[in-house]
Amino acid sequence: MYLSVETGGGAYAQALPSDAPTHGWDKLQKQLDNRGIQLGVRYDGGIFGDLSGGLRQGTTYAGNLNLQVILDAQRLFDWPGVTVFLYGLGIHGGLPSSFVGDAQGVNSIASPAKWTLEEAWIQQNLFGNMFSVLAGRYDLNSEFYRLQSAGLFINSSYGIGPEFSQSGREGPSIFPNTSVGARFATKPIRGIVLRAAVLDGVPVDRSNGTQAIFARNGGVLVVVESVYLRRPSASEITPRTRQFRIGRNSVGTYAGKVALGTWYYSGTFDDLAKVRPEDQAVQHHGSRGFYMLADQTVYQDADYPERRVTLFGQFGIGDPRVNRFGYYTGGGMTVSALIAGRKEDEIGFAIAGAHNSTQYMEAQRNQGRPVQRSEVDFELTYLAQFSSHLAVQPDLQFVRNPGTDPRIKNAVAFILRFELSF
């Protein structure tokens, strides 16, 4: 089983101890790893139920099959500092938001069914891993707009805020529709990481079923992020260093993080409300936004160091002229190892608020549609990690003003998520 680790040089895989190292699959993984080939197979699944309110009550199931191959070119070809990453994704099941009617996405793994090559890139690290360049099909959210504590939660906004995730023509290069481009990263001094990415402004897989790369009028997306990381001191590292969640949303352990980011699309976009005399939408060249993130361990038990409390916050501003959500606010708290003997478990509570832009609200009212300013999601979740191969996560969400439509009742949703990783 492998997890992504956040470094100045990008996301890579790190092996976790196996619960059954004599099993054939574990042996094969170890043999291949010794030669520079890492294989990862993970299945994410979740049973969803709308218990009250929303568009309609009912249940559905959503799942993803994730297949990863990571090649260490130094061991394979004597090419120092080079990593090749391939990631195949199979999505199936229903759409929980079609029950709730929410805009943020109550289940982060739910999407229309498809098989796709989600990522395929090559990365070169140089100067003692002080500089890194990556090129290919790349998930922006694997490094940008990313917090360790927020990764516990299931609502999509805790991965990346809706003011950014629902920007551009068909969204930025994130799950489940990525695009191609390049990412650059450097660590000028200890604890500081600077990143920049230049990507196709429209995903490879278009909503109309076509595939294209840097097509005309698509524009480009530029994202820049500066990060401060405080790594745990020697006294804070336990014999079994915390692995905050298995699978795709895992990152390397840190004690604190502050990130500032900005993004810009070079394409042309229609104004949400303003029109010309000939009844055509006013167009704007370019679209931009900004975000701030913070994550901090605020308490660690001296006698039971696995037990700790973290707080996180998210704030993002979209482009109110062309984006539905003018800004986003999110935050929460996680507690690790709350129950004695359950060192790998986490419990958390978080709130995510997606706030409509004034232009969007004006456009809705002009069309005779009632609209409210904000949709707010409250989430309570518990992650029980039974082994390095299995985690189970019951999750309860209360959605206030689903879809910011006053005609939709507040909703209560329950999800039983699980992850199998090999």
C-alpha positions as CSV (number, residue, x, y, z in Angstrom):
1,M,0.0,0.0,0.0
2,Y,1.3,3.4,-0.9
3,L,0.5,7.0,-0.1
4,S,1.3,10.4,-1.5
5,V,3.9,12.4,0.5
6,E,4.0,16.2,0.2
7,T,7.5,17.5,-0.5
8,G,9.1,20.3,-2.3
9,G,9.7,17.9,-5.2
10,G,6.1,16.8,-5.6
11,A,4.0,13.8,-4.7
12,Y,5.6,10.4,-4.7
13,A,4.8,7.1,-3.1
14,Q,6.1,5.7,0.1
15,A,5.6,2.1,1.2
16,L,3.8,1.3,4.5
17,P,4.5,-1.8,6.5
18,S,2.3,-4.7,5.4
19,D,0.1,-6.5,7.9
20,A,0.9,-9.8,6.1
21,P,4.3,-9.6,4.5
22,T,4.3,-13.3,3.5
23,H,1.3,-12.9,1.2
24,G,2.0,-13.3,-2.5
25,W,1.0,-9.8,-3.5
26,D,3.1,-8.2,-0.7
27,K,6.1,-10.3,-1.8
28,L,5.6,-9.2,-5.4
29,Q,5.4,-5.6,-4.4
30,K,8.5,-5.8,-2.4
31,Q,10.4,-7.5,-5.3
32,L,9.3,-4.9,-7.8
33,D,10.0,-2.1,-5.4
34,N,13.6,-3.3,-5.0
35,R,13.9,-2.9,-8.8
36,G,12.4,0.5,-8.9
37,I,8.7,-0.4,-9.7
38,Q,6.0,0.4,-7.3
39,L,2.5,-0.9,-7.8
40,G,-0.6,0.4,-5.9
41,V,-4.1,-0.8,-6.1
42,R,-6.9,0.9,-4.1
43,Y,-10.6,0.7,-4.1
44,D,-12.7,3.4,-2.5
45,G,-16.4,2.8,-2.0
46,G,-19.3,4.3,-0.2
47,I,-23.0,3.6,0.6
48,F,-24.9,6.9,0.6
49,G,-28.3,7.7,2.1
50,D,-30.4,10.9,2.1
51,L,-32.1,10.6,5.5
52,S,-34.1,13.8,5.3
53,G,-34.7,16.8,3.1
54,G,-32.9,17.5,-0.1
55,L,-34.4,16.8,-3.5
56,R,-35.5,13.3,-2.6
57,Q,-34.7,10.6,-0.1
58,G,-33.1,7.4,-1.1
59,T,-29.8,5.5,-1.2
60,T,-27.1,4.9,-3.8
61,Y,-23.5,3.6,-4.0
62,A,-20.4,5.2,-5.5
63,G,-17.0,3.7,-6.0
64,N,-13.6,4.2,-7.6
65,L,-10.9,1.7,-8.6
66,N,-7.4,3.3,-8.5
67,L,-4.4,1.8,-10.2
68,Q,-1.0,3.3,-9.9
69,V,2.4,2.5,-11.2
70,I,5.5,4.5,-10.1
71,L,8.9,4.0,-11.8
72,D,12.2,5.0,-10.2
73,A,14.4,5.8,-13.2
74,Q,17.6,5.8,-11.1
75,R,17.2,2.1,-10.2
76,L,15.7,1.1,-13.6
77,F,17.9,3.1,-16.0
78,D,20.5,4.8,-13.8
79,W,18.8,8.2,-14.4
80,P,19.1,10.1,-11.1
81,G,16.2,12.1,-9.8
82,V,13.6,10.9,-12.4
83,T,10.2,9.5,-11.5
84,V,7.5,8.3,-13.9
85,F,3.9,8.1,-12.6
86,L,0.8,6.5,-14.2
87,Y,-2.6,6.5,-12.6
88,G,-5.7,4.8,-14.0
89,L,-9.1,5.5,-12.6
90,G,-12.4,3.6,-12.9
91,I,-15.5,5.5,-11.6
92,H,-18.8,3.8,-11.1
93,G,-22.1,4.1,-9.2
94,G,-24.6,6.8,-8.5
95,L,-24.5,10.5,-7.7
96,P,-25.3,11.4,-4.1
97,S,-25.8,15.1,-5.0
98,S,-28.7,14.2,-7.2
99,F,-30.5,13.2,-4.0
100,V,-29.3,16.2,-1.8
101,G,-29.4,18.8,-4.5
102,D,-26.2,20.4,-3.1
103,A,-23.7,22.4,-5.1
104,Q,-20.5,21.5,-3.2
105,G,-20.6,17.7,-3.5
106,V,-21.3,15.6,-0.4
107,N,-19.2,12.7,-1.7
108,S,-15.7,13.6,-3.1
109,I,-15.4,10.3,-5.0
110,A,-18.7,10.5,-6.8
111,S,-18.7,11.4,-10.5
112,P,-20.3,10.2,-13.8
113,A,-19.1,6.7,-14.6
114,K,-16.0,6.3,-16.8
115,W,-12.6,4.8,-17.1
116,T,-9.8,7.2,-17.6
117,L,-6.0,7.8,-17.5
118,E,-6.2,10.4,-14.6
119,E,-2.4,11.1,-14.5
120,A,0.6,10.3,-16.6
121,W,3.7,12.4,-15.9
122,I,7.5,12.4,-15.6
123,Q,9.3,14.4,-12.9
124,Q,13.0,15.4,-12.7
125,N,14.4,16.5,-9.3
126,L,17.7,18.4,-9.3
127,F,20.2,20.0,-7.0
128,G,19.7,17.7,-4.1
129,N,15.9,17.8,-4.5
130,M,15.9,21.6,-4.1
131,F,14.3,22.0,-7.5
132,S,11.7,19.8,-9.4
133,V,10.0,20.0,-12.7
134,L,7.1,17.8,-13.8
135,A,5.4,17.5,-17.2
136,G,2.4,15.5,-18.4
137,R,-1.2,14.9,-17.3
138,Y,-1.3,16.1,-13.7
139,D,-3.8,16.4,-10.9
140,L,-3.3,19.9,-9.5
141,N,-4.9,19.1,-6.2
142,S,-2.3,16.4,-5.5
143,E,-0.1,19.3,-4.3
144,F,-1.9,22.7,-4.6
145,Y,-4.8,23.8,-2.4
146,R,-4.1,20.8,-0.1
147,L,-4.3,20.3,3.7
148,Q,-3.4,17.3,5.8
149,S,-6.3,17.6,8.3
150,A,-8.9,18.6,5.7
151,G,-8.1,15.3,3.9
152,L,-10.1,13.4,6.5
153,F,-13.4,14.8,5.4
154,I,-15.6,13.5,2.6
155,N,-17.3,16.6,1.3
156,S,-15.6,17.8,-1.9
157,S,-14.9,21.3,-0.7
158,Y,-12.3,20.1,1.8
159,G,-10.2,18.9,-1.1
160,I,-10.4,22.1,-3.0
161,G,-12.8,25.0,-2.5
162,P,-15.7,25.4,-5.0
163,E,-14.6,29.0,-5.9
164,F,-11.7,27.3,-7.7
165,S,-13.0,23.7,-8.4
166,Q,-16.0,25.1,-10.3
167,S,-14.0,27.8,-12.2
168,G,-12.9,28.0,-15.8
169,R,-14.8,26.4,-18.7
170,E,-15.0,22.9,-17.2
171,G,-13.1,23.2,-14.0
172,P,-9.3,23.1,-13.3
173,S,-7.1,20.0,-13.7
174,I,-8.5,18.0,-10.8
175,F,-10.5,14.8,-10.1
176,P,-12.1,13.4,-12.2
177,N,-11.1,15.5,-15.3
178,T,-7.4,16.4,-15.5
179,S,-5.4,18.3,-18.1
180,V,-1.8,18.4,-19.3
181,G,1.0,20.9,-18.6
182,A,4.0,21.4,-16.3
183,R,4.6,22.0,-12.7
184,F,7.7,23.6,-11.2
185,A,8.7,23.6,-7.5
186,T,11.6,24.8,-5.4
187,K,12.7,24.8,-1.8
188,P,14.8,28.0,-1.4
189,I,15.2,27.5,2.4
190,R,14.1,25.0,5.0
191,G,10.4,24.9,5.5
192,I,9.5,27.0,2.4
193,V,8.1,25.5,-0.8
194,L,7.3,27.5,-3.9
195,R,5.2,26.0,-6.7
196,A,3.9,27.0,-10.0
197,A,1.9,25.1,-12.7
198,V,1.0,26.0,-16.2
199,L,-1.8,23.7,-17.5
200,D,-4.3,23.5,-20.4
201,G,-7.3,25.7,-19.5
202,V,-9.7,22.9,-20.3
203,P,-9.5,19.2,-19.2
204,V,-8.4,16.6,-21.8
205,D,-11.8,14.8,-21.4
206,R,-14.4,17.4,-22.4
207,S,-18.1,17.3,-21.4
208,N,-19.0,16.8,-25.1
209,G,-17.1,13.5,-25.2
210,T,-14.1,14.8,-27.2
211,Q,-10.5,14.8,-26.2
212,A,-8.2,17.6,-27.0
213,I,-4.9,19.2,-25.7
214,F,-4.4,22.9,-25.8
215,A,-7.2,23.4,-28.3
216,R,-7.9,26.8,-29.8
217,N,-9.7,29.2,-27.5
218,G,-9.2,27.0,-24.5
219,G,-6.5,29.2,-22.9
220,V,-4.2,28.1,-20.2
221,L,-4.5,28.0,-16.4
222,V,-1.6,29.3,-14.3
223,V,-1.4,28.6,-10.6
224,V,1.2,29.8,-8.1
225,E,1.5,28.7,-4.5
226,S,3.9,29.5,-1.6
227,V,3.9,27.2,1.4
228,Y,5.4,27.3,4.8
229,L,5.7,23.9,6.5
230,R,6.7,23.1,10.1
231,R,7.9,19.5,10.3
232,P,7.6,17.6,13.6
233,S,10.6,17.9,15.9
234,A,12.3,14.7,17.0
235,S,10.4,14.7,20.3
236,E,7.0,14.9,18.4
237,I,7.7,12.0,16.1
238,T,6.3,8.8,17.6
239,P,7.7,5.2,16.9
240,R,4.6,4.8,14.7
241,T,4.5,8.2,13.0
242,R,1.0,9.2,12.1
243,Q,-0.2,8.4,8.6
244,F,-3.0,10.8,8.2
245,R,-5.4,8.6,6.2
246,I,-4.5,6.0,3.6
247,G,-4.8,6.3,-0.1
248,R,-5.1,9.3,-2.4
249,N,-5.6,12.0,0.2
250,S,-2.6,11.1,2.3
251,V,0.3,13.6,2.7
252,G,3.5,13.5,4.7
253,T,3.3,14.4,8.4
254,Y,3.8,18.0,9.3
255,A,3.0,20.0,12.5
256,G,1.9,23.1,10.8
257,K,1.3,24.5,7.3
258,V,0.3,27.9,5.8
259,A,-0.2,28.3,2.1
260,L,-1.1,31.3,-0.2
261,G,-2.1,30.7,-3.7
262,T,-3.4,32.5,-6.8
263,W,-4.7,31.3,-10.1
264,Y,-5.5,32.8,-13.5
265,Y,-7.2,31.6,-16.7
266,S,-6.2,33.2,-20.0
267,G,-9.4,32.3,-21.8
268,T,-12.5,34.4,-22.5
269,F,-15.6,34.0,-20.3
270,D,-19.2,35.3,-20.4
271,D,-20.4,37.6,-17.6
272,L,-23.0,35.9,-15.5
273,A,-25.4,38.9,-15.5
274,K,-24.3,41.7,-17.8
275,V,-25.5,41.7,-21.4
276,R,-24.9,43.9,-24.4
277,P,-27.7,45.8,-26.2
278,E,-27.9,43.0,-28.8
279,D,-28.7,40.6,-25.9
280,Q,-25.3,39.0,-25.9
281,A,-23.3,38.4,-22.7
282,V,-20.5,40.8,-21.9
283,Q,-17.3,38.9,-22.3
284,H,-14.2,39.1,-20.0
285,H,-10.7,38.2,-21.0
286,G,-9.2,36.2,-18.2
287,S,-10.5,34.9,-14.8
288,R,-8.6,34.9,-11.5
289,G,-8.8,34.0,-7.9
290,F,-6.9,33.7,-4.6
291,Y,-6.8,31.3,-1.6
292,M,-5.3,31.0,1.8
293,L,-4.9,27.8,3.8
294,A,-3.7,27.0,7.3
295,D,-3.3,23.7,9.3
296,Q,-1.9,23.5,12.8
297,T,-1.4,20.9,15.5
298,V,-2.6,22.7,18.6
299,Y,-2.3,19.9,21.2
300,Q,-0.3,16.7,21.6
301,D,-0.6,14.5,24.7
302,A,2.9,14.2,26.3
303,D,2.1,10.8,27.7
304,Y,0.3,9.5,24.6
305,P,1.9,11.3,21.7
306,E,-0.4,9.7,19.1
307,R,-3.3,11.7,20.6
308,R,-3.3,15.2,19.0
309,V,-5.7,17.9,18.0
310,T,-5.4,19.9,14.8
311,L,-7.3,22.9,13.5
312,F,-7.5,23.9,9.8
313,G,-9.0,26.8,7.8
314,Q,-9.6,27.6,4.2
315,F,-10.6,30.8,2.5
316,G,-10.9,31.4,-1.3
317,I,-12.0,34.2,-3.5
318,G,-13.2,33.4,-7.0
319,D,-13.9,35.8,-10.0
320,P,-17.5,37.1,-9.2
321,R,-18.0,38.3,-12.8
322,V,-17.8,34.8,-14.3
323,N,-17.8,32.3,-11.4
324,R,-20.9,31.2,-9.5
325,F,-19.2,31.2,-6.2
326,G,-17.6,34.5,-5.3
327,Y,-15.9,33.2,-2.2
328,Y,-15.6,30.1,0.0
329,T,-14.9,29.6,3.7
330,G,-14.1,26.3,5.4
331,G,-12.6,25.0,8.6
332,G,-12.6,22.3,11.1
333,M,-11.0,20.3,13.9
334,T,-9.6,16.7,13.9
335,V,-8.7,14.6,16.9
336,S,-6.3,11.6,16.5
337,A,-6.2,8.5,18.7
338,L,-9.1,9.7,20.8
339,I,-9.8,6.1,22.0
340,A,-7.0,4.4,23.8
341,G,-5.5,1.6,21.7
342,R,-6.9,3.1,18.5
343,K,-3.7,5.0,17.5
344,E,-4.5,5.3,13.8
345,D,-8.1,6.5,14.1
346,E,-9.4,10.1,13.7
347,I,-12.5,11.9,14.4
348,G,-13.4,15.3,13.0
349,F,-15.9,18.1,12.6
350,A,-15.9,20.7,9.9
351,I,-18.0,23.4,8.2
352,A,-17.8,24.4,4.5
353,G,-19.6,27.5,3.2
354,A,-20.0,28.2,-0.6
355,H,-21.2,31.8,-1.2
356,N,-22.8,32.9,-4.4
357,S,-21.4,35.9,-6.2
358,T,-23.6,39.0,-6.5
359,Q,-23.6,38.6,-10.3
360,Y,-24.8,35.0,-10.1
361,M,-27.7,36.0,-7.8
362,E,-28.6,38.8,-10.1
363,A,-28.7,36.5,-13.1
364,Q,-30.9,34.0,-11.2
365,R,-33.4,36.6,-10.1
366,N,-33.5,38.1,-13.6
367,Q,-34.7,34.6,-14.7
368,G,-37.3,34.4,-12.0
369,R,-35.4,31.9,-9.9
370,P,-35.3,32.3,-6.1
371,V,-31.8,32.1,-4.7
372,Q,-30.0,32.4,-1.4
373,R,-26.5,33.6,-0.7
374,S,-24.9,30.5,0.7
375,E,-24.9,26.8,1.0
376,V,-23.3,25.5,4.3
377,D,-22.3,21.9,5.0
378,F,-21.7,20.6,8.5
379,E,-19.8,17.3,8.6
380,L,-19.0,14.9,11.5
381,T,-16.8,11.9,10.6
382,Y,-14.8,9.1,12.1
383,L,-12.1,7.2,10.3
384,A,-11.3,3.7,11.7
385,Q,-8.1,2.3,10.3
386,F,-8.2,-1.4,10.9
387,S,-4.9,-2.2,9.1
388,S,-2.6,-0.8,6.4
389,H,-5.1,-2.3,3.9
390,L,-8.5,-1.4,5.3
391,A,-10.1,1.8,6.6
392,V,-13.8,2.3,7.3
393,Q,-15.4,5.8,7.7
394,P,-18.9,6.5,8.8
395,D,-19.8,10.1,8.0
396,L,-22.8,12.4,8.7
397,Q,-23.5,15.7,6.9
398,F,-26.1,18.3,7.4
399,V,-26.5,20.6,4.4
400,R,-28.1,24.0,4.9
401,N,-29.7,25.6,1.9
402,P,-28.8,22.8,-0.6
403,G,-27.9,24.4,-4.0
404,T,-28.7,27.8,-2.5
405,D,-32.3,27.1,-3.6
406,P,-34.9,28.0,-1.0
407,R,-37.3,25.5,-2.5
408,I,-35.0,22.6,-1.4
409,K,-35.3,21.6,2.2
410,N,-32.2,21.3,4.4
411,A,-30.8,17.8,4.1
412,V,-29.3,15.2,6.4
413,A,-27.0,12.6,4.6
414,F,-25.1,9.6,5.8
415,I,-22.2,7.9,4.1
416,L,-20.4,4.7,5.0
417,R,-17.1,5.0,3.2
418,F,-14.4,2.3,3.0
419,E,-11.0,2.0,1.5
420,L,-9.2,-1.2,0.5
421,S,-5.5,-0.7,-0.5
422,F,-2.9,-3.2,-1.6
